[in-house]
Amino acid sequence: MKTVRWLLLVAFLIVVGLWPAALAPVTLALTGVDLVLSAIPGPVLLLSAGVVWLWTRNRPTAPAARA
């Protein structure tokens, strides 16, 4: 039982020590996305969302495949 406790302690320390380092690239990527989105004005984002919605709604469908 003592060995299991030591192994759990070692595993805990590895996870706690590596978690911030593993999370850093994700945080940096989200910060970059936030920065890019904040640089684009809101009306431009709304207009592009509307264009994409209309384009996907009104695009022609492919003909049905015949079996």
Secondary structure, DSSP 8 states (H G I E B T S, - for coil): -HHHHHHHHHHHHHHHHHHHHHHHHHHHHHHHHHHHHHHS-HHHHHHHHHHHHHHHHHS--------
